[in-house]
Every structure is written in C-alpha cells, then in structure tokens.
Amino acid sequence: MKRRIAVIAAHPDDEVLGCGATIARHAAGGDEVHVLIVAEGATSRRAARDRSAAKDELSQLAASARAANQVLGTAHLELLDFPDNRLDSIDLLEVVKAVESFLDKCKAQTIYTHWPFDLNVDHRVVSEAVQTACRPTPQSTQEQLLFFEVPSSTEWRVSAGRAFEPTYFVDVSATFESKQRALSAYANEMRAWPHARSLEAVESLARWRGASVGVKAAEAFVLGRALIR
C-alpha cells in the first residue's frame, strides 16, 4: 500500500546523510516522499548573515539539493530560508508553524527527522519543532516518527545518556548506491577521508549498521513513536 513519507531536515545534505538510502527505498517501492529543508545552509560561513554576498553559494546549494533529491526519487522538495546555524535565534513557534504547514500539505504517515541531541543547534531546533508539530491529535495522519543520525553531528555530541542508540533499522542494501550518488551531488558539502562526513565514512557507517542486523547495508533510526491502526 502506497504511503506518504515526510523527511524534515535542517540543512541541504542532512536529508541524504540521515536517510538518503531509505528515501530511495521508499520511492522505489511506490511511496510518495516529501522533503522539507528548513535552513538555507550557507550564510553561517561568514561573520554576519549576508544573503546577497552568499547568493552564488546559496544558488549552487539549492541546485545540489534538487539534483540529489532527483537521484533519490523524491516526489516534492521544499527549501525554506531560515538562517543557517542560527535557528536558536528564531522563535521556536515560527519553525513549528513552517513544519506544520508542510505536514498539513503532505499528510505524511511516516516522518523522519533529526535526533534531538545532535551537536548542531539547528538539528536540535528542527527536531523539537517536528516533535511539536507532530502532536498526536485525533485528526493527525501520522503513524511513525523516526529520528536519524547525521555523521559529524550526532556522534560528535558529548552528553552522557544522550547517545544515539538505534532501535529501528532499514535494509538499504539495494539502494545505498543511490545515496552515494546523491551525496556526490553535494560534493561541496562533503569532506575528504577520514572526516566523518566523507563518502568513505558514510559507507563504513552503513556497512556497520547493516552488520549490526545481518544485512549488507542499513540506515539506523531511533523510533520516537509508532501507531498501529
């Protein structure tokens, strides 16, 4: 049965790093995948936010996001313009309302988003906004809420009791190559080995998550909530 899937990420490339092969698996199986990227992903690299100075970089990043999501088979990609790495300076309600608007349109049954305790502040704000927007009201379409890991943020947070300990695994042996090609579309965001956000590290993580459950490659999640109707 066809399902509607929502992936809500802080920055361009987070959606692929966190669950790109799972997106490809959903799309290949006939599910309708909607992706929301909340922050623009570039202006924090300067001392002050200046969109005009970063115009070319922002345009390239948006093009990379469209190319990557085309590789994965995403049905709809929405790019918002919240400030990069400054979401803690925005009223949480504004982010919640943006997420709610997105979910009202796509009517997703399964939602993927960031682990709530990542090092990156934007990841944490987006996760909280998604959890708020996904309040389990009687009229809600949502049945699953899953948290993904993002290399170079999830494992870099040093917080006792808040480590990412996956409870839900997706076999992506058949679609991991699509994730690799999608990450290649984000070439400017990737780093050289042995950086945690290198293609080699991403593959190593997928192989390890796969070996943890006896398959060739997997993406791992923490299950936040599940409803069996």
C-alpha positions as CSV (number, residue, x, y, z in Angstrom):
1,M,0.0,0.0,0.0
2,K,1.4,3.4,-1.0
3,R,2.5,5.6,1.9
4,R,3.2,9.3,2.3
5,I,6.6,10.0,3.8
6,A,8.0,13.3,5.2
7,V,11.6,14.0,5.7
8,I,12.3,17.2,7.6
9,A,16.0,18.3,7.8
10,A,17.8,21.3,9.0
11,H,20.2,21.8,6.0
12,P,20.8,20.7,2.5
13,D,22.6,17.4,2.6
14,D,21.2,16.4,6.1
15,E,18.3,14.6,4.4
16,V,20.7,12.4,2.4
17,L,23.2,11.9,5.2
18,G,20.4,10.9,7.6
19,C,18.2,8.7,5.5
20,G,19.0,9.1,1.8
21,A,19.0,5.4,1.0
22,T,15.8,4.9,2.9
23,I,14.2,7.7,0.8
24,A,15.4,5.9,-2.3
25,R,13.9,2.6,-0.9
26,H,10.5,4.3,-0.2
27,A,10.5,5.9,-3.7
28,A,11.4,2.6,-5.4
29,G,8.6,0.9,-3.6
30,G,6.0,3.4,-4.8
31,D,5.8,5.6,-1.7
32,E,5.4,9.4,-2.1
33,V,8.3,11.1,-0.4
34,H,8.2,14.8,0.6
35,V,11.3,16.6,1.8
36,L,11.5,19.8,3.7
37,I,14.8,21.6,4.3
38,V,14.4,24.4,6.9
39,A,17.6,26.5,6.9
40,E,19.5,27.8,3.9
41,G,22.8,26.1,4.8
42,A,25.4,28.6,3.8
43,T,25.5,32.1,5.4
44,S,26.9,30.9,8.8
45,R,30.3,30.6,7.0
46,R,30.6,34.4,7.2
47,A,30.9,36.7,10.2
48,A,27.4,38.1,9.6
49,R,24.4,36.8,7.7
50,D,24.6,38.4,4.2
51,R,22.4,36.6,1.7
52,S,23.5,38.9,-1.2
53,A,27.2,38.1,-0.6
54,A,26.3,34.4,-0.5
55,K,24.0,34.5,-3.5
56,D,26.0,32.2,-5.8
57,E,26.7,29.7,-3.0
58,L,23.1,29.6,-2.0
59,S,22.0,29.1,-5.6
60,Q,24.5,26.2,-6.0
61,L,23.4,24.6,-2.8
62,A,19.8,24.7,-3.9
63,A,20.7,23.2,-7.2
64,S,22.6,20.5,-5.4
65,A,19.6,19.7,-3.2
66,R,17.3,19.4,-6.3
67,A,19.8,17.2,-8.1
68,A,20.3,14.9,-5.0
69,N,16.6,14.5,-4.4
70,Q,16.0,13.7,-8.1
71,V,18.5,10.9,-7.7
72,L,16.6,9.6,-4.7
73,G,13.2,9.8,-6.3
74,T,11.8,12.4,-4.0
75,A,8.3,13.5,-5.1
76,H,8.5,17.0,-3.7
77,L,11.3,19.1,-2.3
78,E,10.7,22.4,-0.3
79,L,13.5,24.7,0.6
80,L,12.9,27.3,3.3
81,D,15.1,30.3,4.1
82,F,15.7,30.2,7.8
83,P,19.2,31.4,8.8
84,D,21.9,28.8,8.8
85,N,23.2,27.7,12.3
86,R,21.1,30.5,13.9
87,L,17.8,28.7,14.4
88,D,18.2,29.2,18.2
89,S,17.8,33.0,17.4
90,I,14.4,32.4,15.9
91,D,11.2,32.0,17.9
92,L,10.6,28.2,18.0
93,L,6.9,28.9,17.1
94,E,8.0,30.2,13.7
95,V,9.8,27.0,12.9
96,V,6.9,24.9,14.3
97,K,4.4,26.8,12.1
98,A,6.6,26.2,9.0
99,V,6.8,22.5,9.8
100,E,3.0,22.3,10.5
101,S,2.3,24.0,7.1
102,F,4.4,21.4,5.3
103,L,2.8,18.5,7.1
104,D,-0.7,19.8,6.5
105,K,0.1,19.7,2.8
106,C,1.7,16.3,2.5
107,K,-0.4,14.4,5.1
108,A,2.5,12.1,5.8
109,Q,2.1,8.9,7.7
110,T,5.8,8.4,8.4
111,I,8.1,11.3,9.5
112,Y,11.9,11.2,9.6
113,T,13.9,14.0,11.3
114,H,17.0,14.7,13.4
115,W,18.0,13.0,16.6
116,P,17.1,15.6,19.3
117,F,20.6,15.7,20.9
118,D,22.8,16.4,17.9
119,L,25.8,18.8,18.4
120,N,24.5,21.1,15.7
121,V,22.0,23.6,17.2
122,D,19.8,23.7,14.0
123,H,19.4,20.0,14.2
124,R,18.1,20.2,17.7
125,V,15.7,23.1,16.9
126,V,14.3,21.3,13.9
127,S,13.8,18.1,15.9
128,E,12.0,19.9,18.6
129,A,9.8,21.8,16.1
130,V,8.9,18.5,14.4
131,Q,8.0,16.8,17.6
132,T,5.8,19.8,18.5
133,A,4.2,19.8,15.0
134,C,3.6,16.0,15.3
135,R,1.5,16.2,18.4
136,P,-0.7,13.1,18.3
137,T,-4.1,14.7,17.9
138,P,-7.2,12.7,16.8
139,Q,-7.2,14.2,13.3
140,S,-3.5,13.5,12.7
141,T,-2.4,11.3,9.8
142,Q,1.0,10.5,11.4
143,E,1.7,6.9,12.4
144,Q,5.5,6.8,12.8
145,L,8.1,9.3,14.0
146,L,11.7,8.3,13.5
147,F,15.0,10.1,14.3
148,F,18.0,9.7,12.1
149,E,21.7,10.2,12.7
150,V,23.9,12.7,10.8
151,P,27.6,11.9,10.6
152,S,29.7,14.8,12.0
153,S,26.9,15.9,14.4
154,T,25.2,13.0,16.1
155,E,28.4,11.2,17.2
156,W,30.2,14.4,18.0
157,R,27.9,15.4,20.8
158,V,29.5,14.5,24.2
159,S,26.5,14.1,26.5
160,A,26.1,11.3,28.9
161,G,22.8,9.5,28.5
162,R,22.0,11.1,25.2
163,A,23.9,8.9,22.8
164,F,22.2,7.7,19.6
165,E,21.2,4.1,20.2
166,P,19.2,2.9,17.2
167,T,16.2,0.7,17.7
168,Y,14.9,0.6,14.1
169,F,16.9,-0.5,11.0
170,V,16.1,-0.3,7.3
171,D,17.9,-2.6,4.9
172,V,19.2,-0.4,2.2
173,S,21.5,-2.9,0.5
174,A,19.7,-2.3,-2.8
175,T,19.5,1.5,-2.6
176,F,22.7,2.5,-0.9
177,E,24.3,3.3,-4.2
178,S,21.6,5.9,-4.8
179,K,22.6,7.6,-1.5
180,Q,26.2,7.7,-2.7
181,R,25.2,9.3,-6.0
182,A,23.0,11.8,-4.1
183,L,25.9,12.7,-1.8
184,S,28.1,13.3,-4.9
185,A,25.6,15.9,-5.9
186,Y,26.5,17.6,-2.7
187,A,30.2,17.5,-3.5
188,N,30.9,20.9,-2.0
189,E,29.5,19.8,1.4
190,M,31.4,16.6,1.6
191,R,34.9,16.2,3.1
192,A,37.9,14.0,2.5
193,W,38.5,10.8,4.4
194,P,38.9,10.4,7.4
195,H,36.4,13.1,8.1
196,A,33.1,11.8,9.4
197,R,31.3,13.4,6.6
198,S,33.3,11.7,3.8
199,L,31.9,9.2,1.4
200,E,34.1,6.5,2.9
201,A,32.9,7.2,6.4
202,V,29.2,7.2,5.3
203,E,29.7,3.9,3.6
204,S,31.5,2.5,6.7
205,L,28.6,3.6,8.9
206,A,26.1,1.9,6.5
207,R,28.1,-1.3,6.5
208,W,28.4,-1.3,10.3
209,R,24.6,-0.6,10.8
210,G,24.0,-3.4,8.3
211,A,26.3,-5.8,10.0
212,S,24.5,-5.0,13.3
213,V,21.3,-6.6,11.9
214,G,22.8,-9.1,9.5
215,V,22.4,-7.3,6.1
216,K,24.9,-5.7,3.7
217,A,23.9,-2.1,4.4
218,A,21.4,-0.3,6.6
219,E,20.3,3.0,7.9
220,A,19.6,3.2,11.6
221,F,16.9,5.2,13.5
222,V,15.5,5.7,16.9
223,L,11.8,5.1,17.0
224,G,10.1,8.0,18.6
225,R,6.5,6.9,18.3
226,A,4.5,4.3,16.3
227,L,0.8,3.8,16.0
228,I,-0.7,0.6,14.6
229,R,-4.1,1.4,13.1
